[in-house]
């Protein structure tokens, strides 16, 4: 019997440091091809038909406005196809859809996208919603409160390379800033600004409870609510992406929001997890809001069925559970699980970033139409909330 020396498979701290360096090198390599900084990440362009659809115009109406020349006419390509830049498209939307824009006396509607679990398309939903609303002419601010910075990454910014601690909401949490204005920066996407995130945001989980102990009048759960006061007058919509946990920052995000959206795949584990989320949230709001003699209401709470696999027979059963539990909170649209959503995510983009000619037309339409419908439904709720604000101001 020969004695063979066993290979030492243990992993030391030094090994982990070396691994981290390798991963960092790979990320840098990926960055050079797909994660270009803002200045190099190009926004999409749009066809005449796409602009007409966004603006709710018939082809003849679109052609008339182009001939009239009072709006951007785009650029002609080979084959006599006309394409419009993102900025041009937004000008069309703002002009043609003027009645859908924010009333002067109304403030931005803040929407938090939240779920206890990761991998439920939470960040993709938040970014896609922001892009869809901006295409309709709205000015959108997105706030990344997840230390992993997935939303930040989708906008072409690497959290651990491009974002300093002072560019996140961390100074707001520590009390050195009282408004998030200092952290707002533009993105490659016209009409969307961002407050990015990085790993340093984990420090907020220590800073906020520490301040709660030391400052008698401090309310840790209202830091973000007060921090976006000025932004509410400067933007039409504020969208907050949260971490997949009920952290101090997630609590801030939920209580700063006028509307909540929960992406929810029709699986048993995701459904039961969502129940636990709301149980904890209700316990917290009881302690922080109700027991202090205050109230909190939301203009809307939406449950969005996401990553729906048409070939999974079990999902139909869970879908019935979700509908029975959440009733009219469930949006009447489902986001299908398609190769487009997978490939767009792998390329650090969304359905709006994807060139329709680069993928099967039928697959593209399924995903694109679904997200368009979500944006349409959310915009309707935003307009209702604005009208409610205006009505409250006039006592109606």
KEKOLPA-189695 format. One record per residue (C-alpha): residue in three letters; x, y, z; residue number from 1. Coordinates in steps of 0.2 Angstrom, whole numbers, padded with zeros to 4 digits. Example, Ala and Ser with C-alpha at 12.3 -4.5 7.8 and 13.67 -1.06 7.14 Angstrom:
KEKOLPA-189695
PT   r     u     v     w   k
PT ALA  0062 -0022  0039   1
PT SER  0068 -0005  0036   2
//
This chain:
KEKOLPA-189695
PT   r     u     v     w   k
PT UNK  0000  0000  0000   1
PT UNK  0008  0017 -0005   2
PT UNK  0006  0032  0005   3
PT UNK  0000  0047 -0005   4
PT UNK  0002  0064  0001   5
PT UNK -0016  0072  0002   6
PT UNK -0018  0089 -0007   7
PT UNK -0021  0102  0006   8
PT UNK -0038  0109  0000   9
PT UNK -0040  0122  0014  10
PT UNK -0042  0140  0009  11
PT UNK -0032  0153  0019  12
PT UNK -0035  0172  0021  13
PT UNK -0021  0175  0009  14
PT UNK -0029  0163 -0004  15
PT UNK -0045  0174 -0003  16
PT UNK -0035  0190 -0005  17
PT UNK -0027  0182 -0021  18
PT UNK -0044  0176 -0027  19
PT UNK -0051  0194 -0024  20
PT UNK -0037  0201 -0035  21
PT UNK -0040  0189 -0049  22
PT UNK -0059  0193 -0049  23
PT UNK -0055  0211 -0049  24
PT UNK -0044  0208 -0064  25
PT UNK -0058  0199 -0073  26
PT UNK -0070  0213 -0069  27
PT UNK -0058  0226 -0076  28
PT UNK -0057  0215 -0092  29
PT UNK -0076  0214 -0093  30
PT UNK -0077  0233 -0090  31
PT UNK -0067  0237 -0105  32
PT UNK -0080  0228 -0117  33
PT UNK -0096  0230 -0108  34
PT UNK -0095  0241 -0093  35
PT UNK -0089  0257 -0101  36
PT UNK -0090  0273 -0090  37
PT UNK -0105  0285 -0093  38
PT UNK -0096  0294 -0107  39
PT UNK -0094  0278 -0117  40
PT UNK -0109  0269 -0114  41
PT UNK -0121  0273 -0128  42
PT UNK -0140  0276 -0126  43
PT UNK -0151  0267 -0139  44
PT UNK -0159  0275 -0154  45
PT UNK -0177  0273 -0159  46
PT UNK -0186  0270 -0176  47
PT UNK -0201  0281 -0182  48
PT UNK -0213  0267 -0177  49
PT UNK -0205  0266 -0159  50
PT UNK -0207  0285 -0156  51
PT UNK -0225  0285 -0163  52
PT UNK -0229  0271 -0151  53
PT UNK -0221  0280 -0136  54
PT UNK -0231  0295 -0140  55
PT UNK -0247  0287 -0144  56
PT UNK -0247  0293 -0162  57
PT UNK -0253  0285 -0178  58
PT UNK -0240  0284 -0192  59
PT UNK -0249  0297 -0202  60
PT UNK -0249  0309 -0187  61
PT UNK -0230  0305 -0185  62
PT UNK -0227  0309 -0203  63
PT UNK -0236  0325 -0202  64
PT UNK -0227  0331 -0187  65
PT UNK -0210  0327 -0195  66
PT UNK -0215  0337 -0211  67
PT UNK -0221  0351 -0200  68
PT UNK -0203  0352 -0193  69
PT UNK -0208  0359 -0175  70
PT UNK -0200  0343 -0167  71
PT UNK -0183  0334 -0170  72
PT UNK -0184  0325 -0186  73
PT UNK -0170  0312 -0182  74
PT UNK -0157  0306 -0194  75
PT UNK -0159  0296 -0210  76
PT UNK -0150  0280 -0212  77
PT UNK -0146  0268 -0226  78
PT UNK -0162  0262 -0234  79
PT UNK -0171  0278 -0230  80
PT UNK -0175  0273 -0212  81
PT UNK -0176  0287 -0199  82
PT UNK -0169  0285 -0182  83
PT UNK -0171  0296 -0167  84
PT UNK -0159  0299 -0152  85
PT UNK -0165  0296 -0135  86
PT UNK -0165  0315 -0132  87
PT UNK -0175  0318 -0147  88
PT UNK -0187  0304 -0142  89
PT UNK -0189  0312 -0125  90
PT UNK -0193  0329 -0133  91
PT UNK -0207  0321 -0144  92
PT UNK -0214  0313 -0128  93
PT UNK -0214  0329 -0117  94
PT UNK -0222  0339 -0131  95
PT UNK -0235  0326 -0138  96
PT UNK -0239  0319 -0121  97
PT UNK -0240  0336 -0111  98
PT UNK -0256  0331 -0102  99
PT UNK -0247  0317 -0094 100
PT UNK -0232  0327 -0087 101
PT UNK -0231  0332 -0068 102
PT UNK -0242  0347 -0064 103
PT UNK -0232  0362 -0058 104
PT UNK -0240  0361 -0040 105
PT UNK -0236  0342 -0038 106
PT UNK -0220  0334 -0032 107
PT UNK -0211  0319 -0038 108
PT UNK -0219  0302 -0034 109
PT UNK -0206  0291 -0025 110
PT UNK -0206  0272 -0029 111
PT UNK -0197  0259 -0019 112
PT UNK -0194  0242 -0028 113
PT UNK -0192  0229 -0014 114
PT UNK -0191  0210 -0011 115
PT UNK -0183  0200  0003 116
PT UNK -0175  0188 -0010 117
PT UNK -0162  0191 -0023 118
PT UNK -0163  0185 -0041 119
PT UNK -0181  0191 -0043 120
PT UNK -0177  0204 -0056 121
PT UNK -0179  0218 -0043 122
PT UNK -0165  0229 -0049 123
PT UNK -0169  0225 -0068 124
PT UNK -0187  0231 -0064 125
PT UNK -0181  0247 -0056 126
PT UNK -0170  0252 -0070 127
PT UNK -0182  0247 -0084 128
PT UNK -0196  0257 -0075 129
PT UNK -0185  0272 -0074 130
PT UNK -0180  0270 -0093 131
PT UNK -0198  0268 -0098 132
PT UNK -0204  0283 -0088 133
PT UNK -0190  0294 -0095 134
PT UNK -0194  0289 -0113 135
PT UNK -0212  0295 -0109 136
PT UNK -0204  0312 -0105 137
PT UNK -0203  0311 -0086 138
PT UNK -0187  0317 -0077 139
PT UNK -0182  0302 -0066 140
PT UNK -0170  0301 -0051 141
PT UNK -0164  0283 -0046 142
PT UNK -0156  0280 -0029 143
PT UNK -0146  0264 -0026 144
PT UNK -0147  0259 -0008 145
PT UNK -0140  0242 -0010 146
PT UNK -0122  0240 -0005 147
PT UNK -0119  0228 -0019 148
PT UNK -0123  0242 -0032 149
PT UNK -0132  0232 -0045 150
PT UNK -0142  0247 -0051 151
PT UNK -0126  0257 -0051 152
PT UNK -0118  0244 -0062 153
PT UNK -0132  0244 -0074 154
PT UNK -0129  0262 -0078 155
PT UNK -0112  0258 -0083 156
PT UNK -0103  0263 -0066 157
PT UNK -0093  0251 -0056 158
PT UNK -0096  0253 -0038 159
PT UNK -0079  0248 -0032 160
PT UNK -0070  0258 -0045 161
PT UNK -0080  0273 -0050 162
PT UNK -0090  0277 -0034 163
PT UNK -0082  0286 -0018 164
PT UNK -0091  0284 -0001 165
PT UNK -0095  0303 -0003 166
PT UNK -0105  0300 -0019 167
PT UNK -0117  0288 -0010 168
PT UNK -0131  0291  0003 169
PT UNK -0118  0287  0017 170
PT UNK -0114  0305  0022 171
PT UNK -0133  0307  0024 172
PT UNK -0134  0292  0035 173
PT UNK -0119  0299  0046 174
PT UNK -0127  0316  0047 175
PT UNK -0114  0326  0038 176
PT UNK -0126  0330  0024 177
PT UNK -0145  0333  0026 178
PT UNK -0150  0332  0007 179
PT UNK -0145  0320 -0006 180
PT UNK -0141  0334 -0019 181
PT UNK -0123  0332 -0016 182
PT UNK -0123  0314 -0023 183
PT UNK -0134  0316 -0038 184
PT UNK -0125  0313 -0055 185
PT UNK -0130  0311 -0073 186
PT UNK -0130  0295 -0082 187
PT UNK -0128  0290 -0100 188
PT UNK -0147  0289 -0101 189
PT UNK -0155  0306 -0105 190
PT UNK -0168  0310 -0092 191
PT UNK -0161  0299 -0078 192
PT UNK -0149  0305 -0064 193
PT UNK -0142  0293 -0051 194
PT UNK -0136  0292 -0033 195
PT UNK -0125  0277 -0034 196
PT UNK -0120  0265 -0021 197
PT UNK -0104  0255 -0016 198
PT UNK -0100  0242 -0002 199
PT UNK -0097  0256  0010 200
PT UNK -0115  0258  0012 201
PT UNK -0115  0243  0024 202
PT UNK -0108  0255  0036 203
PT UNK -0125  0263  0037 204
PT UNK -0131  0248  0046 205
PT UNK -0120  0253  0061 206
PT UNK -0121  0272  0059 207
PT UNK -0140  0274  0059 208
PT UNK -0143  0264  0076 209
PT UNK -0128  0273  0083 210
PT UNK -0136  0290  0080 211
PT UNK -0153  0283  0086 212
PT UNK -0144  0280  0103 213
PT UNK -0135  0296  0104 214
PT UNK -0147  0309  0097 215
PT UNK -0163  0310  0107 216
PT UNK -0174  0318  0093 217
PT UNK -0166  0307  0079 218
PT UNK -0177  0295  0069 219
PT UNK -0167  0283  0059 220
PT UNK -0181  0278  0048 221
PT UNK -0184  0296  0041 222
PT UNK -0166  0300  0035 223
PT UNK -0170  0296  0017 224
PT UNK -0188  0304  0018 225
PT UNK -0180  0321  0023 226
PT UNK -0165  0318  0012 227
PT UNK -0176  0319 -0004 228
PT UNK -0186  0334  0000 229
PT UNK -0178  0345 -0012 230
PT UNK -0176  0331 -0025 231
PT UNK -0195  0329 -0025 232
PT UNK -0197  0347 -0032 233
PT UNK -0184  0344 -0046 234
PT UNK -0189  0327 -0053 235
PT UNK -0205  0319 -0058 236
PT UNK -0202  0302 -0052 237
PT UNK -0189  0295 -0039 238
PT UNK -0186  0276 -0040 239
PT UNK -0176  0268 -0026 240
PT UNK -0168  0251 -0028 241
PT UNK -0166  0241 -0011 242
PT UNK -0156  0227 -0005 243
PT UNK -0164  0210 -0003 244
PT UNK -0166  0211  0016 245
PT UNK -0176  0222  0028 246
PT UNK -0160  0232  0033 247
PT UNK -0160  0250  0040 248
PT UNK -0158  0257  0022 249
PT UNK -0172  0246  0016 250
PT UNK -0183  0253  0030 251
PT UNK -0179  0271  0025 252
PT UNK -0183  0267  0007 253
PT UNK -0200  0259  0011 254
PT UNK -0205  0273  0022 255
PT UNK -0199  0287  0010 256
PT UNK -0209  0279 -0004 257
PT UNK -0226  0284 -0010 258
PT UNK -0228  0268 -0020 259
PT UNK -0221  0251 -0018 260
PT UNK -0217  0238 -0031 261
PT UNK -0213  0220 -0027 262
PT UNK -0207  0209 -0041 263
PT UNK -0212  0191 -0037 264
PT UNK -0208  0175 -0047 265
PT UNK -0223  0162 -0046 266
PT UNK -0213  0150 -0036 267
PT UNK -0217  0143 -0019 268
PT UNK -0201  0149 -0010 269
PT UNK -0203  0166 -0017 270
PT UNK -0221  0167 -0012 271
PT UNK -0218  0162  0006 272
PT UNK -0203  0173  0007 273
PT UNK -0214  0188  0002 274
PT UNK -0226  0184  0016 275
PT UNK -0212  0185  0029 276
PT UNK -0207  0201  0021 277
PT UNK -0223  0209  0024 278
PT UNK -0225  0202  0042 279
PT UNK -0208  0210  0047 280
PT UNK -0213  0226  0038 281
PT UNK -0229  0227  0047 282
PT UNK -0221  0224  0064 283
PT UNK -0208  0238  0061 284
PT UNK -0221  0251  0055 285
PT UNK -0232  0247  0070 286
PT UNK -0217  0251  0082 287
PT UNK -0210  0265  0072 288
PT UNK -0226  0274  0065 289
PT UNK -0242  0268  0073 290
PT UNK -0237  0267  0091 291
PT UNK -0230  0284  0090 292
PT UNK -0247  0291  0085 293
PT UNK -0242  0294  0067 294
PT UNK -0249  0286  0050 295
PT UNK -0241  0281  0034 296
PT UNK -0251  0277  0018 297
PT UNK -0245  0272  0000 298
PT UNK -0253  0279 -0016 299
PT UNK -0251  0261 -0023 300
PT UNK -0243  0244 -0019 301
PT UNK -0240  0233 -0034 302
PT UNK -0235  0215 -0035 303
PT UNK -0227  0211 -0052 304
PT UNK -0226  0193 -0058 305
PT UNK -0209  0191 -0064 306
PT UNK -0198  0178 -0072 307
PT UNK -0214  0168 -0077 308
PT UNK -0209  0152 -0086 309
PT UNK -0224  0147 -0098 310
PT UNK -0218  0129 -0098 311
PT UNK -0218  0127 -0079 312
PT UNK -0235  0119 -0075 313
PT UNK -0232  0122 -0056 314
PT UNK -0231  0141 -0058 315
PT UNK -0250  0142 -0063 316
PT UNK -0254  0135 -0045 317
PT UNK -0243  0147 -0036 318
PT UNK -0250  0161 -0047 319
PT UNK -0267  0157 -0040 320
PT UNK -0260  0158 -0022 321
PT UNK -0252  0175 -0026 322
PT UNK -0268  0182 -0034 323
PT UNK -0278  0175 -0019 324
PT UNK -0266  0183 -0006 325
PT UNK -0262  0200 -0014 326
PT UNK -0279  0202 -0023 327
PT UNK -0280  0218 -0033 328
PT UNK -0262  0223 -0029 329
PT UNK -0256  0210 -0042 330
PT UNK -0253  0220 -0059 331
PT UNK -0262  0212 -0074 332
PT UNK -0246  0209 -0083 333
PT UNK -0232  0196 -0082 334
PT UNK -0214  0198 -0086 335
PT UNK -0209  0182 -0095 336
PT UNK -0193  0172 -0093 337
PT UNK -0185  0174 -0110 338
PT UNK -0168  0173 -0118 339
PT UNK -0169  0192 -0120 340
PT UNK -0170  0196 -0102 341
PT UNK -0156  0184 -0098 342
PT UNK -0145  0190 -0111 343
PT UNK -0148  0208 -0107 344
PT UNK -0144  0205 -0089 345
PT UNK -0128  0197 -0094 346
PT UNK -0123  0212 -0104 347
PT UNK -0127  0224 -0090 348
PT UNK -0142  0231 -0099 349
PT UNK -0161  0230 -0100 350
PT UNK -0174  0227 -0114 351
PT UNK -0173  0246 -0118 352
PT UNK -0154  0244 -0120 353
PT UNK -0156  0230 -0132 354
PT UNK -0156  0232 -0151 355
PT UNK -0171  0224 -0158 356
PT UNK -0162  0218 -0173 357
PT UNK -0150  0208 -0162 358
PT UNK -0162  0195 -0156 359
PT UNK -0177  0185 -0162 360
PT UNK -0191  0197 -0166 361
PT UNK -0205  0187 -0157 362
PT UNK -0194  0185 -0141 363
PT UNK -0190  0203 -0141 364
PT UNK -0209  0208 -0143 365
PT UNK -0214  0197 -0129 366
PT UNK -0202  0205 -0116 367
PT UNK -0203  0223 -0123 368
PT UNK -0222  0223 -0123 369
PT UNK -0223  0216 -0106 370
PT UNK -0212  0229 -0098 371
PT UNK -0220  0243 -0109 372
PT UNK -0237  0238 -0101 373
PT UNK -0229  0239 -0083 374
PT UNK -0223  0256 -0087 375
PT UNK -0240  0261 -0093 376
PT UNK -0249  0255 -0078 377
PT UNK -0237  0263 -0066 378
PT UNK -0238  0279 -0075 379
PT UNK -0257  0279 -0073 380
PT UNK -0255  0277 -0054 381
PT UNK -0242  0291 -0054 382
PT UNK -0254  0302 -0063 383
PT UNK -0267  0298 -0050 384
PT UNK -0256  0302 -0036 385
PT UNK -0251  0319 -0044 386
PT UNK -0270  0323 -0046 387
PT UNK -0273  0318 -0028 388
PT UNK -0259  0330 -0022 389
PT UNK -0266  0344 -0032 390
PT UNK -0284  0340 -0026 391
PT UNK -0277  0340 -0008 392
PT UNK -0270  0357 -0010 393
PT UNK -0287  0364 -0016 394
PT UNK -0297  0354 -0003 395
PT UNK -0305  0343 -0015 396
//
